[in-house]
Structures are given as structure tokens and as C-alpha cells.
């Protein structure tokens, strides 16, 4: 399951780089990814929180 979470994290990172990707959809994907990680590995879930925070900051900077 950890491999799945790590691969999904890579996909989300690449999707974030796309100009046409919707940040609302990305937030839903991140929430699902976090829930999966939390049930499997708390350390990975904690690292995802940091990533989610960074992406949210970037999104708020772009929208302002």
C-alpha cells in the first residue's frame, strides 16, 4: 500500500505543475490520498500534510 501512496503522491505533484489543472479537484485528490496514507502509515500522512500546506499556499498566492 505504501507504494500506491508514493505513486499517487508523484502523480499529484505532476498534476499540480499543469496550468490547466483545477486546484479544487487537486484538493479532493489530496484529501483522499491523505486518508489512504493515514490508515496505512502515519509518517507518510504527516509528510503529505506538509505537501498539502505548500500547495495551498501556492494556490492562495496565485489567486490573490
N, C-alpha and C positions, 0 to 999 in steps of 0.2 A: 504494500500500500504506500510506503514511503516513496517508492519510485514513481508511482502515479502522481503523488502530490508534487514532487520535484518537477516532473514533466509538465504538469498543469501550471506550475509557477513560471516556468520558462515560456509557455505559450502566452500567459497573461502579460509577461514582460514584453514580448514581441508585439502583442496586440496593442499595448499602450503606446508603442512607438508609431503606430499608424495614425495618420492625420484624420482619416475618415472613421476611426473607431469611436463609438459612443461611450462616454465616461459613465453614464448611468448603467449601461449593460456591463461594463467592466466592473463596476462596484458590486453588481449582483454576482458576477463570476467570482470575485474576490471573497465575498461573503460565503459562498458555497465552498470554495477552496479552504477557507479558514475553518469552517465547520467540519470538513473531512479531516483536515490536519489535526484539529483539536481532539478528535476522537481517537486518532492514531498515535500522535507524537506531539507532546506539549512544546518541546523545543522548536520544532518546525513551525508550530502555530504561533509561537512568540516571534519568530523571525518574520512571519507573514504580517503580523501586526505592524512591525516596523516598515515593511514594504508598503502596506496599505496606507500608513501615515504619510510616507513620502509621496505616494501617488496622489493622495487627497490634497496635499499642499501644492503640488504641481498643478492640479486641476483648478484649485482656487486661484492660483496666480494667473492662469490663462484666462479665466472667466472674468477677472476684475478689470 
